[in-house]
Amino acid sequence: MNDRATSDRATSDPVRIRVWSDYVCPFCMLAEGPLEEAVKDLGVDVEIEWMPFELRAHPQPTLRPEDSYLPAIWERAVYPMARRLGVDITLPTVSPQPYTHLAFEGYQYAAERGRGADYTHRMFRAFFQEDQDLGRIDVLTTLAGELGLDEDEFRTALESRAYRAKHQDALREAAAHQVRVAPTILVGDTRIEGVPRVAELRKAILDAHARQGDTDDIQGAACGIDGC
């Protein structure tokens, strides 16, 4: 039993962390480790929400791994960072890289059923460790089934575009926050672009928690006709 009735968790809301990411962005997968490490044993209740952001929305062309750009950026930045973080990640051979709108519509389906974070993690591993094409409904359906989601219902939702409007709402929210790169992380009012450092994240979380505590302290204060 987690009995913390007198703790700060019982008196304040969790610190909310929003992570805008795309499933074809290797740095988004690399951000998972620092996020997990930053919240571990911190003593602060944290809520992490993965948010959709399409780096290359249809009909803008997506990248091709046989062209020079992707191998160069992977050799220069992705692989060195992955080695430092101890993450198994490989440049996928899927060409051209898939559009991710259908995968994100699947995310909305999963999130409604409390599996949004699990779905996001599975998408990263499917693309960067298993070389699976996330633009195909049959691939997405199988991956959803692995998470215990109803495959027939999931497939129907994607084929009918039942979550298209909800995904578009999510993209508008990203635009409202002026998200331009992935990952973009918002911890309270602190904005971090790119793979975060653990110390940087922890400071942002603790600062956000402290600000929430200050707000809690003044709630209920008021002025009457004789003064405050």
N, CA, C and O of each residue as an XYZ file, in Angstrom:
912
protein
N       0.845     -1.201      0.000
C       0.000      0.000      0.000
C       0.881      1.254      0.000
O       1.850      1.324      0.756
N       0.561      2.224     -0.825
C       1.321      3.461     -0.899
C       0.653      4.505     -0.031
O      -0.197      5.268     -0.492
N       1.052      4.530      1.246
C       0.395      5.411      2.218
C       1.219      6.678      2.369
O       2.202      6.706      3.109
N       0.812      7.730      1.659
C       1.532      8.992      1.757
C       0.531     10.106      1.979
O       0.562     11.120      1.281
N      -0.342      9.932      2.929
C      -1.425     10.888      3.148
C      -0.913     12.251      3.565
O      -1.571     13.262      3.317
N       0.269     12.296      4.204
C       0.787     13.574      4.668
C       1.878     14.126      3.764
O       2.496     15.144      4.075
N       2.112     13.449      2.642
C       3.198     13.875      1.764
C       2.742     14.989      0.841
O       1.561     15.329      0.774
N       3.741     15.563      0.112
C       3.398     16.613     -0.839
C       2.562     16.075     -1.975
O       1.839     16.840     -2.614
N       2.634     14.772     -2.255
C       1.830     14.206     -3.320
C       0.345     14.288     -2.983
O      -0.495     14.375     -3.879
N       0.026     14.260     -1.705
C      -1.375     14.276     -1.310
C      -1.955     15.673     -1.356
O      -3.175     15.834     -1.349
N      -1.072     16.728     -1.404
C      -1.558     18.091     -1.299
C      -1.388     18.895     -2.573
O      -1.818     20.048     -2.624
N      -0.776     18.328     -3.605
C      -0.597     19.071     -4.838
C      -0.767     18.142     -6.029
O      -0.639     16.923     -5.913
N      -1.058     18.740     -7.170
C      -1.219     17.964     -8.391
C       0.144     17.469     -8.867
O       1.173     18.035     -8.497
N       0.156     16.412     -9.688
C       1.429     15.958    -10.254
C       2.032     17.028    -11.155
O       1.314     17.833    -11.747
N       3.356     17.027    -11.252
C       4.027     17.875    -12.230
C       3.785     17.267    -13.603
O       4.067     16.090    -13.825
N       3.276     18.047    -14.500
C       2.929     17.554    -15.828
C       4.084     17.783    -16.789
O       4.578     18.902    -16.932
N       4.509     16.710    -17.445
C       5.539     16.793    -18.473
C       4.906     16.388    -19.795
O       4.384     15.281    -19.929
N       4.955     17.281    -20.761
C       4.454     16.964    -22.100
C       5.629     16.856    -23.065
O       6.501     17.724    -23.111
N       5.629     15.770    -23.833
C       6.736     15.490    -24.753
C       6.177     15.405    -26.169
O       5.493     14.442    -26.514
N       6.470     16.412    -26.986
C       6.045     16.354    -28.393
C       7.098     15.569    -29.165
O       8.286     15.887    -29.123
N       6.639     14.533    -29.874
C       7.574     13.652    -30.555
C       6.953     13.124    -31.836
O       5.743     13.199    -32.052
N       7.845     12.575    -32.696
C       7.400     11.870    -33.884
C       8.024     10.483    -33.848
O       9.160     10.322    -33.401
N       7.291      9.490    -34.312
C       7.762      8.112    -34.223
C       8.941      7.817    -35.136
O       9.595      6.787    -34.972
N       9.232      8.696    -36.097
C      10.380      8.488    -36.977
C      11.564      9.366    -36.575
O      12.524      9.499    -37.334
N      11.500      9.959    -35.397
C      12.581     10.803    -34.886
C      13.426      9.995    -33.901
O      12.936      9.656    -32.824
N      14.682      9.676    -34.234
C      15.496      8.881    -33.318
C      15.779      9.581    -31.989
O      15.914      8.925    -30.956
N      15.868     10.905    -32.015
C      16.157     11.625    -30.781
C      14.990     11.547    -29.798
O      15.182     11.676    -28.589
N      13.776     11.333    -30.320
C      12.620     11.155    -29.436
C      12.741      9.843    -28.671
O      12.447      9.784    -27.477
N      13.175      8.790    -29.363
C      13.394      7.526    -28.659
C      14.533      7.659    -27.653
O      14.455      7.111    -26.553
N      15.586      8.379    -28.021
C      16.719      8.557    -27.114
C      16.348      9.398    -25.891
O      17.023      9.326    -24.863
N      15.289     10.187    -25.995
C      14.852     11.002    -24.854
C      14.164     10.169    -23.778
O      14.020     10.627    -22.645
N      13.735      8.946    -24.116
C      13.033      8.121    -23.133
C      13.881      7.851    -21.903
O      13.397      7.961    -20.777
N      15.149      7.496    -22.110
C      16.023      7.151    -20.991
C      16.206      8.288    -20.006
O      15.971      8.091    -18.813
N      16.618      9.481    -20.453
C      16.738     10.611    -19.525
C      15.433     10.945    -18.801
O      15.451     11.308    -17.625
N      14.305     10.825    -19.497
C      13.021     11.082    -18.843
C      12.780     10.102    -17.706
O      12.385     10.497    -16.609
N      13.020      8.823    -17.972
C      12.799      7.805    -16.941
C      13.761      7.992    -15.773
O      13.373      7.855    -14.613
N      15.019      8.305    -16.088
C      16.007      8.472    -15.019
C      15.725      9.718    -14.182
O      15.929      9.719    -12.968
N      15.254     10.779    -14.842
C      15.032     12.037    -14.129
C      13.933     11.932    -13.080
O      14.011     12.576    -12.034
N      12.909     11.125    -13.350
C      11.786     11.048    -12.409
C      11.985      9.960    -11.352
O      11.235      9.892    -10.378
N      12.997      9.111    -11.549
C      13.207      7.994    -10.629
C      13.705      8.493     -9.282
O      14.686      9.233     -9.207
N      13.022      8.081     -8.220
C      13.412      8.399     -6.839
C      13.521      9.901     -6.596
O      14.302     10.337     -5.749
N      12.755     10.683     -7.321
C      12.816     12.134     -7.143
C      11.925     12.602     -6.003
O      12.113     13.702     -5.485
N      10.956     11.781     -5.606
C      10.067     12.162     -4.514
C       8.983     13.136     -4.924
O       8.338     13.747     -4.072
N       8.778     13.284     -6.226
C       7.759     14.182     -6.747
C       6.862     13.381     -7.682
O       7.348     12.616     -8.516
N       5.572     13.556     -7.543
C       4.633     12.875     -8.434
C       4.675     13.544     -9.800
O       4.497     14.757     -9.914
N       4.914     12.737    -10.845
C       5.089     13.261    -12.197
C       4.154     12.533    -13.148
O       3.954     11.323    -13.045
N       3.583     13.295    -14.076
C       2.723     12.735    -15.114
C       3.329     13.076    -16.469
O       3.405     14.247    -16.842
N       3.768     12.039    -17.219
C       4.376     12.246    -18.527
C       3.350     11.929    -19.609
O       2.750     10.854    -19.618
N       3.161     12.868    -20.510
C       2.220     12.672    -21.612
C       2.955     12.884    -22.933
O       3.525     13.948    -23.174
N       2.934     11.860    -23.781
C       3.549     11.958    -25.099
C       2.548     12.596    -26.057
O       1.397     12.169    -26.149
N       3.000     13.615    -26.762
C       2.124     14.420    -27.610
C       2.537     14.282    -29.079
O       3.730     14.253    -29.378
N       1.570     14.196    -29.997
C       1.890     14.027    -31.414
C       2.467     15.288    -32.061
O       2.010     16.405    -31.816
N       3.477     15.070    -32.888
C       4.041     16.134    -33.713
C       4.614     15.494    -34.971
O       5.548     14.696    -34.891
N       4.069     15.834    -36.117
C       4.540     15.269    -37.378
C       5.654     16.141    -37.954
O       5.432     17.304    -38.292
N       6.843     15.571    -38.061
C       7.957     16.317    -38.631
C       7.728     16.611    -40.110
O       8.053     17.693    -40.599
N       7.171     15.643    -40.805
C       6.914     15.801    -42.241
C       5.522     15.286    -42.547
O       5.316     14.098    -42.795
N       4.579     16.200    -42.525
C       3.191     15.815    -42.765
C       2.941     15.660    -44.259
O       3.566     16.334    -45.077
N       2.032     14.775    -44.600
C       1.625     14.577    -46.001
C       1.058     15.882    -46.545
O       0.274     16.527    -45.848
N       1.415     16.299    -47.754
C       2.147     15.563    -48.801
C       3.632     15.894    -48.878
O       4.276     15.550    -49.869
N       4.200     16.553    -47.862
C       5.634     16.834    -47.890
C       6.432     15.534    -47.975
O       6.145     14.603    -47.222
N       7.409     15.438    -48.851
C       8.162     14.191    -48.978
C       8.873     13.826    -47.679
O       9.386     14.693    -46.973
N       8.895     12.536    -47.378
C       9.642     12.059    -46.220
C      11.062     11.683    -46.650
O      11.369     11.645    -47.842
N      11.919     11.408    -45.671
C      13.325     11.145    -45.952
C      13.548      9.711    -46.423
O      12.751      8.814    -46.151
N      14.653      9.524    -47.137
C      15.016      8.205    -47.651
C      16.380      7.815    -47.079
O      17.334      8.588    -47.173
N      16.478      6.624    -46.487
C      17.744      6.235    -45.859
C      18.886      6.034    -46.842
O      20.050      6.059    -46.440
N      18.583      5.836    -48.126
C      19.660      5.649    -49.106
C      20.263      6.977    -49.570
O      21.321      6.989    -50.199
N      19.600      8.087    -49.266
C      20.177      9.391    -49.574
C      21.265      9.732    -48.553
O      21.415      9.040    -47.547
N      22.007     10.780    -48.812
C      23.186     11.061    -47.978
C      22.846     11.638    -46.608
O      23.609     11.454    -45.660
N      21.706     12.337    -46.486
C      21.433     13.070    -45.251
C      21.300     12.153    -44.040
O      21.993     12.344    -43.041
N      20.421     11.164    -44.119
C      20.160     10.325    -42.953
C      21.398      9.573    -42.462
O      21.695      9.638    -41.269
N      22.138      8.859    -43.326
C      23.342      8.190    -42.832
C      24.335      9.157    -42.186
O      24.990      8.813    -41.202
N      24.446     10.361    -42.741
C      25.402     11.332    -42.200
C      25.002     11.786    -40.805
O      25.839     11.826    -39.903
N      23.718     12.133    -40.616
C      23.283     12.615    -39.303
C      23.309     11.500    -38.268
O      23.563     11.745    -37.089
N      23.049     10.287    -38.709
C      23.120      9.160    -37.777
C      24.563      8.919    -37.336
O      24.811      8.704    -36.150
N      25.499      8.950    -38.249
C      26.903      8.724    -37.888
C      27.434      9.862    -37.021
O      28.212      9.634    -36.095
N      27.013     11.077    -37.324
C      27.545     12.233    -36.612
C      26.906     12.442    -35.245
O      27.580     12.866    -34.306
N      25.598     12.146    -35.120
C      24.888     12.531    -33.895
C      24.113     11.398    -33.233
O      24.187     11.232    -32.016
N      23.366     10.614    -34.019
C      22.473      9.625    -33.412
C      23.261      8.486    -32.761
O      23.073      8.188    -31.581
N      24.140      7.856    -33.536
C      24.867      6.708    -32.996
C      25.764      7.079    -31.805
O      25.780      6.338    -30.823
N      26.517      8.203    -31.850
C      27.310      8.564    -30.668
C      26.457      8.782    -29.412
O      26.836      8.355    -28.321
N      25.305      9.448    -29.567
C      24.443      9.668    -28.413
C      23.850      8.360    -27.913
O      23.744      8.142    -26.706
N      23.460      7.484    -28.845
C      22.898      6.186    -28.456
C      23.911      5.371    -27.673
O      23.552      4.709    -26.699
N      25.194      5.409    -28.091
C      26.227      4.683    -27.358
C      26.396      5.243    -25.955
O      26.551      4.485    -24.998
N      26.367      6.561    -25.825
C      26.499      7.169    -24.494
C      25.343      6.778    -23.588
O      25.531      6.566    -22.390
N      24.147      6.681    -24.160
C      22.952      6.375    -23.368
C      22.701      4.879    -23.237
O      21.831      4.457    -22.475
N      23.456      4.081    -23.975
C      23.263      2.634    -23.920
C      21.978      2.165    -24.573
O      21.333      1.235    -24.090
N      21.605      2.807    -25.668
C      20.347      2.485    -26.351
C      20.647      1.752    -27.651
O      21.485      2.185    -28.443
N      19.961      0.651    -27.859
C      20.063     -0.115    -29.110
C      19.158      0.531    -30.142
O      17.934      0.469    -30.027
N      19.755      1.149    -31.150
C      18.972      1.857    -32.153
C      19.708      1.776    -33.485
O      20.934      1.879    -33.532
N      18.950      1.591    -34.574
C      19.544      1.418    -35.900
C      18.742      2.215    -36.916
O      17.515      2.279    -36.840
N      19.441      2.819    -37.864
C      18.761      3.535    -38.944
C      17.886      2.556    -39.719
O      18.407      1.618    -40.323
N      16.570      2.752    -39.716
C      15.681      1.824    -40.431
C      15.923      1.872    -41.936
O      16.345      2.891    -42.483
N      15.647      0.753    -42.586
C      15.802      0.685    -44.042
C      14.511      1.005    -44.782
O      14.512      1.076    -46.011
N      13.399      1.200    -44.056
C      12.115      1.522    -44.703
C      12.293      2.772    -45.559
O      12.733      3.811    -45.067
N      11.954      2.667    -46.829
C      12.178      3.782    -47.743
C      10.991      3.931    -48.705
O      10.537      2.956    -49.304
N      10.500      5.167    -48.839
C      10.825      6.315    -47.993
C      10.279      6.115    -46.582
O       9.443      5.241    -46.351
N      10.754      6.926    -45.645
C      10.245      6.788    -44.281
C       8.736      7.044    -44.257
O       8.235      7.864    -45.026
N       8.015      6.351    -43.383
C       6.551      6.445    -43.423
C       6.025      7.782    -42.904
O       6.627      8.417    -42.038
N       4.896      8.185    -43.454
C       4.124      9.235    -42.799
C       3.565      8.652    -41.501
O       3.285      7.456    -41.429
N       3.403      9.485    -40.488
C       3.021      8.959    -39.172
C       1.616      9.341    -38.735
O       1.251      9.117    -37.581
N       0.817      9.917    -39.638
C      -0.520     10.339    -39.206
C      -1.374      9.142    -38.783
O      -2.115      9.236    -37.804
N      -1.286      8.026    -39.497
C      -2.087      6.862    -39.113
C      -1.618      6.288    -37.773
O      -2.434      5.898    -36.938
N      -0.313      6.241    -37.579
C       0.211      5.761    -36.302
C      -0.259      6.646    -35.160
O      -0.561      6.154    -34.072
N      -0.323      7.946    -35.401
C      -0.783      8.862    -34.355
C      -2.288      8.758    -34.128
O      -2.759      8.951    -33.006
N      -3.043      8.458    -35.175
C      -4.469      8.205    -34.958
C      -4.637      6.946    -34.100
O      -5.535      6.867    -33.261
N      -3.761      5.968    -34.327
C      -3.759      4.798    -33.462
C      -3.395      5.144    -32.037
O      -3.912      4.547    -31.093
N      -2.497      6.115    -31.877
C      -2.149      6.581    -30.531
C      -3.383      7.121    -29.808
O      -3.584      6.841    -28.626
N      -4.201      7.887    -30.511
C      -5.396      8.438    -29.879
C      -6.325      7.315    -29.420
O      -6.927      7.392    -28.349
N      -6.434      6.278    -30.239
C      -7.234      5.109    -29.847
C      -6.651      4.490    -28.573
O      -7.383      4.203    -27.626
N      -5.328      4.286    -28.556
C      -4.681      3.665    -27.401
C      -4.784      4.549    -26.162
O      -5.011      4.051    -25.059
N      -4.617      5.854    -26.339
C      -4.655      6.769    -25.197
C      -6.024      6.771    -24.529
O      -6.123      6.872    -23.306
N      -7.079      6.659    -25.335
C      -8.428      6.595    -24.760
C      -8.603      5.386    -23.850
O      -9.473      5.369    -22.979
N      -7.764      4.378    -24.062
C      -7.855      3.133    -23.291
C      -6.717      3.010    -22.284
O      -6.436      1.923    -21.781
N      -6.065      4.136    -21.996
C      -5.028      4.164    -20.975
C      -3.713      3.549    -21.388
O      -2.901      3.213    -20.525
N      -3.467      3.385    -22.707
C      -2.252      2.730    -23.174
C      -1.418      3.637    -24.081
O      -0.622      3.152    -24.885
N      -1.599      4.929    -23.953
C      -0.906      5.858    -24.837
C       0.610      5.787    -24.708
O       1.309      5.739    -25.720
N       1.130      5.779    -23.487
C       2.574      5.726    -23.283
C       3.136      4.400    -23.775
O       4.173      4.374    -24.437
N       2.463      3.303    -23.458
C       2.920      1.991    -23.918
C       2.946      1.931    -25.443
O       3.873      1.375    -26.033
N       1.940      2.497    -26.068
C       1.852      2.522    -27.531
C       3.032      3.301    -28.116
O       3.658      2.862    -29.082
N       3.327      4.450    -27.528
C       4.434      5.269    -28.008
C       5.748      4.506    -27.923
O       6.514      4.480    -28.885
N       6.014      3.883    -26.774
C       7.247      3.116    -26.610
C       7.324      1.988    -27.641
O       8.395      1.710    -28.182
N       6.192      1.341    -27.909
C       6.195      0.230    -28.856
C       6.465      0.722    -30.277
O       7.139      0.039    -31.048
N       5.948      1.894    -30.629
C       6.201      2.442    -31.955
C       7.694      2.707    -32.156
O       8.251      2.363    -33.198
N       8.338      3.316    -31.167
C       9.768      3.583    -31.276
C      10.557      2.297    -31.520
O      11.417      2.243    -32.399
N      10.258      1.277    -30.742
C      11.012      0.030    -30.860
C      10.713     -0.693    -32.177
O      11.595     -1.304    -32.779
N       9.477     -0.611    -32.601
C       9.122     -1.255    -33.870
C       9.890     -0.629    -35.031
O      10.344     -1.336    -35.931
N      10.036      0.689    -35.012
C      10.697      1.363    -36.126
C      12.223      1.294    -36.025
O      12.896      0.961    -37.001
N      12.765      1.607    -34.854
C      14.209      1.764    -34.726
C      14.951      0.501    -34.295
O      16.181      0.462    -34.346
N      14.233     -0.516    -33.877
C      14.900     -1.765    -33.508
C      14.451     -2.949    -34.365
O      15.170     -3.941    -34.485
N      13.260     -2.841    -34.961
C      12.706     -3.963    -35.720
C      12.479     -3.644    -37.190
O      12.055     -4.506    -37.959
N      12.764     -2.396    -37.583
C      12.678     -2.006    -38.997
C      11.278     -2.217    -39.570
O      11.138     -2.632    -40.720
N      10.247     -1.937    -38.783
C       8.879     -2.122    -39.250
C       8.331     -0.813    -39.836
O       8.679      0.281    -39.391
N       7.482     -0.956    -40.826
C       6.916      0.186    -41.535
C       5.663      0.678    -40.807
O       4.605      0.051    -40.875
N       5.799      1.801    -40.115
C       4.688      2.333    -39.315
C       3.638      3.041    -40.152
O       2.675      3.576    -39.603
N       3.802      3.056    -41.468
C       2.777      3.631    -42.327
C       1.743      2.625    -42.781
O       0.782      2.987    -43.459
N       1.927      1.356    -42.414
C       1.018      0.296    -42.856
C       0.029     -0.081    -41.760
O       0.420     -0.339    -40.622
N      -1.240     -0.111    -42.108
C      -2.278     -0.411    -41.132
C      -2.120     -1.811    -40.554
O      -2.357     -2.019    -39.364
N      -1.720     -2.777    -41.388
C      -1.572     -4.131    -40.865
C      -0.457     -4.210    -39.821
O      -0.589     -4.928    -38.830
N       0.638     -3.479    -40.035
C       1.727     -3.445    -39.053
C       1.253     -2.800    -37.761
O       1.482     -3.335    -36.676
N       0.600     -1.664    -37.871
C       0.111     -0.961    -36.682
C      -0.887     -1.817    -35.906
O      -0.879     -1.829    -34.675
N      -1.736     -2.525    -36.624
C      -2.745     -3.364    -35.978
C      -2.091     -4.488    -35.179
O      -2.499     -4.773    -34.054
N      -1.084     -5.119    -35.757
C      -0.379     -6.188    -35.039
C       0.294     -5.645    -33.786
O       0.235     -6.273    -32.729
N       0.927     -4.492    -33.896
C       1.589     -3.890    -32.739
C       0.579     -3.536    -31.658
O       0.847     -3.726    -30.472
N      -0.580     -3.023    -32.059
C      -1.629     -2.704    -31.082
C      -2.098     -3.968    -30.377
O      -2.337     -3.962    -29.169
N      -2.228     -5.054    -31.136
C      -2.633     -6.314    -30.540
C      -1.639     -6.807    -29.505
O      -2.031     -7.411    -28.507
N      -0.350     -6.555    -29.732
C       0.669     -6.950    -28.761
C       0.487     -6.242    -27.423
O       0.909     -6.744    -26.381
N      -0.143     -5.073    -27.465
C      -0.396     -4.312    -26.236
C      -1.716     -4.704    -25.581
O      -2.102     -4.129    -24.563
N      -2.398     -5.671    -26.156
C      -3.673     -6.107    -25.595
C      -4.865     -5.322    -26.095
O      -5.968     -5.468    -25.568
N      -4.660     -4.481    -27.114
C      -5.773     -3.735    -27.695
C      -6.512     -4.615    -28.701
O      -5.927     -5.518    -29.300
N      -7.786     -4.343    -28.875
C      -8.615     -5.135    -29.773
C      -8.199     -4.854    -31.224
O      -8.379     -3.740    -31.716
N      -7.648     -5.853    -31.903
C      -7.110     -5.642    -33.234
C      -8.187     -5.287    -34.259
O      -7.977     -4.403    -35.090
N      -9.321     -5.955    -34.212
C     -10.387     -5.656    -35.181
C     -10.900     -4.241    -34.999
O     -11.100     -3.513    -35.972
N     -11.109     -3.856    -33.760
C     -11.611     -2.516    -33.481
C     -10.573     -1.464    -33.860
O     -10.910     -0.413    -34.405
N      -9.317     -1.756    -33.567
C      -8.237     -0.828    -33.889
C      -8.137     -0.635    -35.399
O      -8.060      0.497    -35.877
N      -8.139     -1.739    -36.152
C      -8.045     -1.655    -37.601
C      -9.215     -0.846    -38.176
O      -9.021      0.004    -39.045
N     -10.412     -1.114    -37.691
C     -11.584     -0.384    -38.171
C     -11.447      1.106    -37.890
O     -11.821      1.937    -38.718
N     -10.910      1.441    -36.723
C     -10.726      2.849    -36.370
C      -9.766      3.539    -37.329
O      -9.988      4.688    -37.710
N      -8.703      2.847    -37.719
C      -7.754      3.454    -38.648
C      -8.322      3.528    -40.059
O      -8.168      4.541    -40.741
N      -8.972      2.465    -40.493
C      -9.518      2.458    -41.844
C     -10.617      3.494    -42.024
O     -10.750      4.078    -43.100
N     -11.396      3.724    -40.995
C     -12.487      4.696    -41.079
C     -12.032      6.114    -40.745
O     -12.802      7.066    -40.872
N     -10.771      6.249    -40.317
C     -10.209      7.534    -39.889
C     -11.017      8.131    -38.746
O     -11.249      9.339    -38.694
N     -11.439      7.272    -37.838
C     -12.290      7.704    -36.724
C     -11.583      8.703    -35.809
O     -12.243      9.506    -35.149
N     -10.251      8.664    -35.763
C      -9.509      9.539    -34.845
C      -8.769     10.650    -35.589
O      -7.887     11.304    -35.031
N      -9.137     10.854    -36.843
C      -8.465     11.899    -37.623
C      -8.663     13.273    -36.991
O      -7.703     14.030    -36.849
N      -9.888     13.600    -36.614
C     -10.169     14.919    -36.041
C      -9.423     15.112    -34.723
O      -8.912     16.196    -34.442
N      -9.366     14.074    -33.936
C      -8.674     14.184    -32.648
C      -7.179     14.385    -32.855
O      -6.540     15.140    -32.123
N      -6.631     13.713    -33.848
C      -5.215     13.908    -34.156
C      -4.962     15.320    -34.662
O      -3.966     15.941    -34.292
N      -5.847     15.829    -35.497
C      -5.685     17.199    -35.990
C      -5.757     18.207    -34.851
O      -5.041     19.208    -34.865
N      -6.615     17.951    -33.866
C      -6.662     18.809    -32.678
C      -5.318     18.798    -31.954
O      -4.846     19.833    -31.486
N      -4.707     17.616    -31.869
C      -3.409     17.501    -31.205
C      -2.336     18.275    -31.965
O      -1.471     18.902    -31.352
N      -2.386     18.235    -33.286
C      -1.419     18.991    -34.080
C      -1.625     20.496    -33.912
O      -0.662     21.262    -33.901
N      -2.873     20.908    -33.784
C      -3.132     22.330    -33.548
C      -2.597     22.755    -32.185
O      -2.123     23.879    -32.023
N      -2.672     21.857    -31.212
C      -2.109     22.182    -29.901
C      -0.597     22.335    -29.996
O      -0.020     23.233    -29.382
N       0.050     21.454    -30.769
C       1.489     21.584    -30.973
C       1.821     22.934    -31.612
O       2.774     23.604    -31.213
N       1.027     23.320    -32.600
C       1.250     24.608    -33.255
C       1.039     25.763    -32.282
O       1.772     26.751    -32.324
N       0.047     25.646    -31.411
C      -0.216     26.696    -30.434
C       0.957     26.873    -29.476
O       1.212     27.975    -28.991
N       1.668     25.780    -29.209
C       2.856     25.844    -28.347
C       4.126     26.118    -29.148
O       5.231     26.056    -28.609
N       3.965     26.421    -30.432
C       5.069     26.746    -31.321
C       6.132     25.651    -31.332
O       7.331     25.931    -31.312
N       5.675     24.405    -31.365
C       6.596     23.275    -31.456
C       7.142     23.231    -32.877
O       6.383     23.197    -33.846
N       8.472     23.233    -32.990
C       9.129     23.216    -34.296
C      10.108     22.056    -34.421
O      10.479     21.685    -35.535
N      10.528     21.482    -33.316
C      11.505     20.396    -33.348
C      11.017     19.268    -32.453
O      10.192     19.468    -31.562
N      11.545     18.082    -32.711
C      11.223     16.923    -31.890
C      12.534     16.334    -31.344
O      13.500     16.175    -32.090
N      12.566     16.013    -30.045
C      11.480     16.229    -29.099
C      11.472     17.658    -28.558
O      12.514     18.305    -28.454
N      10.291     18.129    -28.222
C      10.116     19.351    -27.444
C       9.413     18.958    -26.154
O       8.360     18.320    -26.175
N      10.005     19.344    -25.035
C       9.514     18.914    -23.726
C       9.097     20.145    -22.933
O       9.844     21.118    -22.835
N       7.908     20.090    -22.377
C       7.404     21.179    -21.547
C       7.184     20.647    -20.142
O       6.342     19.777    -19.917
N       7.952     21.181    -19.200
C       7.842     20.803    -17.779
C       7.320     22.018    -17.040
O       8.067     22.958    -16.768
N       6.026     21.999    -16.715
C       5.448     23.220    -16.178
C       5.584     24.312    -17.219
O       5.029     24.213    -18.313
N       6.338     25.370    -16.870
C       6.568     26.468    -17.808
C       7.954     26.391    -18.445
O       8.314     27.268    -19.230
N       8.726     25.374    -18.128
C      10.080     25.243    -18.658
C      10.063     24.447    -19.953
O       9.499     23.354    -20.014
N      10.677     24.996    -20.979
C      10.706     24.373    -22.306
C      12.111     23.851    -22.589
O      13.098     24.567    -22.424
N      12.185     22.586    -23.020
C      13.454     21.963    -23.368
C      13.309     21.394    -24.771
O      12.396     20.611    -25.035
N      14.200     21.781    -25.664
C      14.173     21.259    -27.023
C      15.364     20.331    -27.229
O      16.499     20.686    -26.910
N      15.102     19.139    -27.766
C      16.150     18.160    -27.974
C      16.207     17.162    -26.827
O      15.443     17.256    -25.866
N      17.118     16.209    -26.941
C      17.280     15.197    -25.892
C      17.760     15.898    -24.623
O      18.795     16.563    -24.651
N      17.037     15.767    -23.518
C      17.380     16.539    -22.317
C      18.491     15.876    -21.511
O      18.712     14.669    -21.605
N      19.179     16.683    -20.724
C      20.089     16.156    -19.714
C      19.282     15.830    -18.466
O      18.313     16.521    -18.151
N      19.676     14.784    -17.759
C      18.928     14.352    -16.579
C      18.885     15.465    -15.540
O      17.827     15.747    -14.976
N      20.019     16.094    -15.286
C      20.067     17.159    -14.278
C      19.163     18.317    -14.663
O      18.497     18.904    -13.810
N      19.140     18.642    -15.945
C      18.286     19.718    -16.453
C      16.814     19.387    -16.223
O      16.034     20.243    -15.805
N      16.443     18.143    -16.498
C      15.058     17.719    -16.296
C      14.675     17.749    -14.828
O      13.605     18.239    -14.468
N      15.549     17.225    -13.982
C      15.233     17.186    -12.554
C      15.041     18.593    -11.992
O      14.130     18.836    -11.201
N      15.897     19.504    -12.403
C      15.742     20.883    -11.934
C      14.412     21.456    -12.395
O      13.721     22.118    -11.622
N      14.049     21.209    -13.647
C      12.780     21.723    -14.166
C      11.603     21.135    -13.407
O      10.639     21.841    -13.110
N      11.676     19.836    -13.088
C      10.590     19.183    -12.346
C      10.477     19.762    -10.942
O       9.380     20.083    -10.485
N      11.599     19.895    -10.264
C      11.581     20.420     -8.896
C      11.134     21.876     -8.873
O      10.412     22.291     -7.967
N      11.557     22.650     -9.860
C      11.114     24.046     -9.939
C       9.605     24.123    -10.156
O       8.921     24.933     -9.530
N       9.089     23.270    -11.052
C       7.651     23.254    -11.310
C       6.885     22.818    -10.070
O       5.825     23.363     -9.761
N       7.426     21.833     -9.362
C       6.782     21.367     -8.132
C       6.767     22.467     -7.080
O       5.771     22.648     -6.379
N       7.863     23.198     -6.970
C       7.933     24.289     -5.997
C       6.936     25.388     -6.341
O       6.292     25.947     -5.453
N       6.809     25.698     -7.635
C       5.847     26.725     -8.028
C       4.419     26.292     -7.719
O       3.591     27.101     -7.300
N       4.139     25.009     -7.931
C       2.805     24.505     -7.583
C       2.569     24.619     -6.087
O       1.461     24.940     -5.658
N       3.600     24.358     -5.284
C       3.458     24.474     -3.836
C       3.192     25.892     -3.411
O       2.389     26.141     -2.512
N       3.882     26.849     -4.071
C       3.642     28.259     -3.759
C       2.208     28.637     -4.074
O       1.577     29.388     -3.329
N       1.692     28.116     -5.183
C       0.308     28.399     -5.560
C      -0.653     27.809     -4.550
O      -1.639     28.444     -4.177
N      -0.359     26.563     -4.096
C      -1.219     25.930     -3.106
C      -1.264     26.741     -1.824
O      -2.307     26.831     -1.176
N      -0.104     27.346     -1.447
C      -0.044     28.088     -0.191
C      -0.941     29.310     -0.199
O      -1.476     29.693      0.842
N      -1.115     29.938     -1.378
C      -1.897     31.171     -1.393
C      -3.341     30.943     -1.756
O      -4.150     31.866     -1.659
N      -3.693     29.732     -2.177
C      -5.088     29.472     -2.500
C      -5.942     29.595     -1.243
O      -5.571     29.110     -0.174
N      -7.064     30.237     -1.384
C      -7.939     30.432     -0.248
C      -7.754     31.797      0.417
O      -8.594     32.225      1.209
N      -6.653     32.478      0.092
C      -6.452     33.816      0.631
C      -7.457     34.766     -0.008
O      -7.811     34.624     -1.178
N      -7.909     35.733      0.778
C      -8.919     36.653      0.280
C      -8.880     37.942      1.069
O      -8.252     38.016      2.125
N      -9.553     38.957      0.554
C      -9.691     40.218      1.229
C     -11.159     40.467      1.564
O     -12.053     40.164      0.773
N     -11.388     41.023      2.748
C     -12.731     41.401      3.141
C     -12.822     42.921      3.292
O     -11.885     43.642      2.948
N     -13.943     43.396      3.803
C     -14.132     44.850      3.884
C     -13.191     45.495      4.894
O     -12.973     46.706      4.850
N     -12.629     44.695      5.809
C     -11.709     45.238      6.803
C     -10.253     45.004      6.448
O      -9.368     45.314      7.245
N      -9.994     44.475      5.290
C      -8.603     44.255      4.901
C      -8.391     42.799      4.473
O      -9.322     41.994      4.445
N      -7.132     42.493      4.140
C      -6.782     41.184      3.659
C      -6.335     40.284      4.812
O      -5.995     39.121      4.590
